[in-house]
Amino acid sequence: MSDCQSLGDCDDTRVQKIYEYLDQALSTQDLDEIKQHLDSCPDCAGEYDLECVIRSAVKRSCTELAPENLKTSILERIHAMKAADA
């Protein structure tokens, strides 16, 4: 594994930070740190590339829309469960 002292263990970086980086769910400073880390760590860069491929495949494969009544059905079930617990 590469030296990932600034970001913790590479496993932690791969598991948590790469997802947050891809989702743009980090501060600007953290995004910059992860970008620099990915530029210098082939292990984490490989994990990042793999996640990009997976996300791209999922986007291409998931073109089916949810049924119009799905939201209503879920909300009705939630309300029924809450009423049963009361």
N, C-alpha and C positions, 0 to 999 in steps of 0.2 A: 504494500500500500504506500501511497505517497505521503509526504509530510503535510499534514493538515492541521498544524497547531493553531493557526488563527481561527479556524472554524470548528475545531473539535475533531473527533475521529471521522475518517472518510465515510464509515458506515452511517454515522449520524447525518453527515452532510447529504449523502445519497438519499436516505430515507425521508428526511424532513425538508431540508433546504432546497433541494432540486425541485420538489413539487411546488413549494412556495415561490421559488424563482420563476417557474413556468407560469404560475397563476398571477404573477406580478403582485404577490401578497406580502411584499417586504418593503421596508423603507428604502429610499434611494441609496443610502449608504450601504445597506445590506445587499441590495441588488448589485451594486458595484463590487462589493467584496466577493460575492458568489461568482460573478463574471470573471474576476481576476483569478479566483480559485480554479474555475473550470478551464481557464486558459493554461494553468500550470499543472493540473492534476489529470493525467490521462485516464485514471480509473473513474473519477467522478465525471469527466467529460464523456466517457463511454456510456455511463449510466444515464447522463443527460440525453445523449443522442438516442439511446434505446427508448427512453420515455417519450421523446419527440415522435419517433416512429410509431409507437403504440397509440399515442394520442391522435396522430394523423389517421391511422387505420380505423380507430373507433369513430372518428368524425365521418369518414367516408362510408362506414358501414351503418351508421345510425341515422338514416334519413327518414325513418318512419316516425310519424307524429303520434303523440298520445291521443286517445279518444277525447272528444270535446267534453264528455261528462265525467272524466276521470277526477278532476279537481273537486267537483260537486260530490261525487261518490266518496272520496276520501274524507272531505269535511263532514259529511253526514255520519260516517263511521266514527270519526273522532268525537263528534257531539254525542252519539249514542253511547260510546264507551265512557265519556265523562258523566253522562246521566246515570249510567248503571253503577258507577262508583259512588255517586252522591247519596 
